[in-house]
């Protein structure tokens, strides 16, 4: 086990302990008690705890303490949980972390409301930062979360609009632009920079961390796309082939569209744009044959490796200014992003 994986385990346990100690529990009104249980559902499922761990690692790297950053790390984990409740509804996903998605278990209205309630607790955690890191820095952290919120929802809107408008005239650059907003901001840019900010990092490192986080975040999303088609469902925790059932525009499907013959392209666009319930297993299998034939998964993996290589080169510019052990952990984290199986 790498030092990063050890840190991931420790920080996930630390953040989970904080979250469950601060989420509401039980109520004399049964319906409110039910809401509180639903709020704990996604946080209690087995997940990576990646984003709060990155925040805590970068805080330590710049000389900060876990005690100063735990409120923010927990808020970031709540952001991840409430936003994927909404994301699962928007995408029509059926599984999350190996279990039925929240809206599958309880219906869309109750799931949406539970997501909203978690969002409220996220802001509460951030407001409590005033007692821990002072008014000004607490406000600085909230501004980072607002920026992340805006970027993430803009990226999600781009992706949903592509599906709604049946867009297939997309390039690799279109995909990268969407991923930078939808994934990179909340997966790596905001966790890394906010952790450094809490520690009192010099603003001169901000641009470098942003560039590093962008490369790593997009590489993370590409690996997620790969796992969706070629991963182990028990490890991955989400529905294998779900991206094809949902008609998502990924680097893999964009690459496939570029390489397919005109006849194959007609089949692909017609099938991918069908509502989920109209697709068949035979259609999905045929698309997977094409993906394998044209090497679209291998092409995506190559791109994620290139992005990770870029990220390591960018990070090297600030290694001399931060804790040596955390440098090792951050470089291992970059490798984890492109080699993970879950």
N, C-alpha and C positions, 0 to 999 in steps of 0.2 A: 504494500500500500504506500502510495506517495505521500509526501508531507501535505500536499494540497488535499488529498482525499481524507487524511486524518483531520485537517482543519475543517473540512466540509462536515464531517461527522460531529465534531465538537461544537461548531457554531450552530449547526442545525438544531442540536439538542438544547443549546443555550437559548436560542431564539424561540423554539417551541415552548420551553418552560416559561419564558416571559409572556408569550401570547396567551397561553392557557391560564396563567395566573391573572391576566388582565381582561380576558373576555368575560362577559356576564354569564352567569350560570343559574338556572332555575328561576321560576317566577310563580307567584300565586295565581296569575292568570294563565291557564294552560296554553293558550295560543302564543303568548309571548315566550313562555318556556320552550315551546316548539321552535320558535324563531331562533332562540339562543342555541339550541342544539344544531340547527341547520347552519348557523354561523361557524360552528366548530367542525363541520363535516369535512370540507376540503383541507383546512389546516391539519386535521388529524390523519389524513391519508399519507401514505409513504410518498415523499417527494424528495427532490435534490436539496432544497434549501440553498440553492446556488447564489441567488441575488443578495440576500442578507450576508452570506458568507463573504462574497466579494467586497461588500461594504466594510465589513469588519477587518478583512485582510488589508485593505488599503488604508484604513484608519491606523492599524498597527504599523504598517509600512512607513507612515509619516510621523510616527511617534505618539499616536493617540492611544486611548485606552478603550477596552470593551465596554466599560461602565458608561462612558460618555456617548457611545454609539448604539447601545442596545435598543433604546427607544426607536431610533430611526431604522435600524435593521429590522425590527419587528414590524414597523409601519410598512416597510418595503415588501415584506413577506405577505402582509395583508393586501397590499396593492396587487401582488401576483395572484392571490387567491380570489379576490372579488372580480378582477378583470377577466380571469379565465372562466368564471361562472357565466359572465355575459358573453364571452367569446364562444363558449360551448353552445349557447343558445343561437348565436348569430350564424355559426357554422353548421349547426345541426349535428354536432358531435355526440356520440353515444357513450364513449368511455372517457374517464379522466382518472389517471393514476390507478388503472386496473379495476375500477369500479364504475357502475353506471353514473353518467354525468348527473349533476344535481337536478337539472330540469327533467331528466328521465325519471328520477326517483320521486320528485315532488310536484312536477308540473312547472310550466314556465313562470306564471305569476309569482309563486312562492319563491322560486329560485332567484328571480330578478330582485325581489325584495330582500332576500338574504344577502345578495351581493351588495345591494345599496347599504345595508346595515353594516357590513364589513368595511365599506368605504368610509362610513361615518367614524368607525373605530380607528381607522388609519389616521384620519385628521385629528382625532383625539390624542392618539399617541404622539403625533407631531407637535401638537399644542403643548403637551406635557414636557417637551424638550426645553421649554423656558426655564424649568427648574433645574435642568441638568447642564445645559451648555450656554445658558443666558439668552436674553431676548433677541439680540441682533443675530447671533449664529442660528438660533431657532428659526428666525425669519428667513435667513439665507437658505436653510435646508428646505423650508416650505416652498421657496421660489424654485429650487431644483426639482421638487416633486411636481410643481405646476408645469414646469417646462416638459418634464417627462410625460406627464398626463396628456398635454397637448400633442406632443410628437407621437405618442403611442396611439391615441385615438385617430389622428390624421392618417397614420400608416394603416390602421385597421380599416378606415373608410376607403382608402385606395384599393385594398385587397377585396373588400366586399363589393365595391363598385365594379371592379373587373369582372367578377362573377355575374353580378346583376345585369351588366351591359354586354355580357358575352364578348369581352375583349380578348382577342388572341394575337393582335398585332403588337406584341410586347417584346422588348429586347431584354438582354441580360441587365443592362443599365436600369431599365424600369424596375426590374426585380430588386436590384441593389438599393435603389432609392426608397422603395417600399420597405424593405427590411431594416434599413437604417432607422426609419421612423418607428415601425411597428415593433421591432425586436431589440435593436441595438441599444436604444435609449434606456429601456427599463431592465435589460438583461446585464448590461455592462457599463455603459457611459455614466448613467446616474449613480449606480452603486459605487463604482470606483471613485468618481470625483466627489461624491457626497461624503464617503468615508474619509478621503483626504482632507476635505474641507473641515469636517468636524475636528480632525487632528490639528488644524491650523496650517495646512499646506500653503506654500507660497503660490500666488496666482500665476506665476510664470510656468507652472506645471500643468495648468488647466488644459491648454490646447493639446499638449502631448497626450494627456490622459483621454481626452475626447477622441483623438485620432486612434489611439490604441483600442479604446472601447468600441469604436465603430467597426474596426476590422474584426475584432473578436466576436462582437455581437452578430455580425452577418455570417461569420463562419459557424457560429452556434446554430443559427436558423437553417443553414444549408444542411448541417448534420442532422437536424430535426427532420428535414424533408427526406433525407436518405433513410433514416430510421423508420419513417412512416411507411416506406415501401419495402424495406429490406431488414427491418429490425425484428427482435423477438418481442412479441406482444406482452409477455409476462414481465420482461425487463423494461420495455418502453413505456408501458402503462396506458397507452392510448391505442385506439383502433388501428391495426395495420391495414394499409391501403385506404385509410380514411380520406386522404387528400384526393384520390381518384374518385371515390364515391361523392365527395363534396365538390368536385370540379375546381380545385384550387389551382392557382397559377403559381408554380414553383419553378426554381431553376431547372429542375428535371423536366417538367412538362414544356417549358419554353425551349429547352435544348431539343426535345423530341420534335416539337413543331418545326423547328428550323431544319431538321434532318429528314423528316417524313416526306414521302412522295405526295403529290397532289391528292391522290385517292385516299391515302392513309390519313392525310390531314383533314379531309372531309369527314372521315369516320371519327377521328379524334375530337374535332370541334363539336360535331353533332352529339357524340356520346357524353363528353365531359360537361356539356351545357344542359344535358337532361337533368330534371329533378332527381334527387337521390332514389326515390321510390320507383322511378321508371328505368333505372339502370339494372343490368343483370350481372351475375357473377361471370358469365361468359364474356361480356363486354370488358369487364375489369381485367380478366385473364388475358384477353387479346391485347389490351393496352400494355400490360406488363411484359408481354412477349416483345412488343415493339421497343419498349424502354430498354430491355436487355439487348436486343439486336443492335440498337444504335449506340449502346454504351453511355446512355444519359446519366445513369447513377455514377459511373466512374468519372465522367466529366465533372459532375457536381463535387465529388470528393476531391478531385484535383484542385478545383477552385477554392474549396475550404482550406486545403493545405497551404495554398498560396497566400490566402488572407492571414492565416496564423503565422506564416513566415514574416509577412509584412508587420504584423502586430509585435512580434518579438524584436524586430529591428527598431521599431518606434519606441518600444519600452526601454531598449538599451540606452536611450538618450538620458533617462532619468535614474537609472539604476544606482549611479554613484551617490545620489542624494537620499536614498532610502535604506531602511534596514536590510541587511544582507540576507537574512533567513527569509524574510518576506519576498525578496526578489526571487529566490528559488521557488517559493510557493506560487507566485504569480506566473512564472514561466511554466510551471507544471500545470497550472490552471489553463493556460493557453493550449497546451497539448490535450488536456482533458476535453476541452470544447469540441475538438474535431475527432476524438477517438472514443467518446463516451458511447455507451450502449443503452442509456436510459435518459 
